[in-house]
Amino acid sequence: MNDMPNGKKHTLMLDNRRKLMITGAEDVSGFNEETVSVKTTAGTLIIKGSGLHIEKLNLETGDVSVEGMINSMQYIGHDNSRSRFSKLFR
């Protein structure tokens, strides 16, 4: 069963909280040393930490590599997956 809307594979691999490798990336919508926002096939992934930098970025293949001290990762979902109720309160 595949929950991804376009069928592309999305994976995360975290190495010792210092290097995060992502596949299935579609865009990097913003980044600084404390936050990186990556739009993936599974939703937008927010990465928080310190000393973060993008080591590798290839949107043709969907590969992104982030290095630095990674403290948290959170998906905020697909833009089109918001409920009708939540759209009322934008």
ZIPE-V186045 format. One record per residue. RES is the residue in one letter. OMEGA is omega in whole degrees, -180 to 180 (999 if undefined). NEAR is the number of other ideal C-beta (glycine too) atoms within 12 Angstrom. D_CENTER is the distance of its C-alpha to the mean C-alpha in whole Angstrom. Layout:
<<RES | OMEGA | NEAR | D_CENTER> <RES | OMEGA | NEAR | D_CENTER>>
This chain:
<<M | -177 | 4 | 21> <N | -179 | 12 | 18> <D | -179 | 16 | 16> <M | -176 | 20 | 14> <P | -178 | 18 | 16> <N | 174 | 16 | 16> <G | 179 | 12 | 16> <K | -179 | 20 | 14> <K | 178 | 19 | 13> <H | 178 | 30 | 10> <T | 173 | 20 | 10> <L | 172 | 27 | 9> <M | -178 | 19 | 12> <L | -178 | 23 | 13> <D | 174 | 14 | 16> <N | -180 | 11 | 18> <R | -178 | 20 | 15> <R | -179 | 21 | 16> <K | 179 | 25 | 14> <L | 177 | 36 | 10> <M | -175 | 27 | 10> <I | 168 | 40 | 7> <T | -179 | 26 | 9> <G | 178 | 29 | 9> <A | 179 | 37 | 7> <E | -178 | 31 | 9> <D | 170 | 21 | 9> <V | -173 | 30 | 8> <S | 176 | 20 | 9> <G | 178 | 17 | 11> <F | 168 | 25 | 11> <N | -176 | 18 | 14> <E | -177 | 17 | 15> <E | -176 | 21 | 14> <T | 173 | 28 | 11> <V | 180 | 39 | 8> <S | -177 | 29 | 6> <V | 174 | 39 | 4> <K | -179 | 27 | 5> <T | 178 | 37 | 5> <T | 179 | 27 | 9> <A | -178 | 30 | 8> <G | -180 | 26 | 7> <T | -180 | 30 | 5> <L | 177 | 38 | 3> <I | 180 | 27 | 6> <I | 179 | 42 | 7> <K | 180 | 24 | 11> <G | 178 | 26 | 14> <S | -179 | 19 | 16> <G | -178 | 20 | 17> <L | 172 | 33 | 14> <H | -179 | 26 | 14> <I | -178 | 28 | 12> <E | -178 | 21 | 14> <K | 177 | 20 | 14> <L | 176 | 22 | 12> <N | -176 | 17 | 14> <L | 175 | 21 | 12> <E | 179 | 9 | 16> <T | 180 | 16 | 15> <G | -178 | 28 | 11> <D | 176 | 28 | 11> <V | 176 | 38 | 9> <S | -179 | 30 | 11> <V | 178 | 40 | 10> <E | -178 | 26 | 14> <G | 178 | 27 | 15> <M | -177 | 21 | 16> <I | -178 | 32 | 13> <N | -180 | 20 | 14> <S | 175 | 19 | 11> <M | -179 | 27 | 8> <Q | 173 | 18 | 8> <Y | 176 | 22 | 7> <I | 172 | 20 | 9> <G | 177 | 19 | 10> <H | 176 | 21 | 11> <D | -178 | 16 | 14> <N | -180 | 13 | 16> <S | -180 | 17 | 16> <R | -179 | 16 | 18> <S | 178 | 12 | 21> <R | -180 | 10 | 24> <F | -179 | 8 | 25> <S | 178 | 13 | 22> <K | 179 | 11 | 22> <L | -173 | 8 | 26> <F | 177 | 8 | 25> <R | 999 | 9 | 22>>
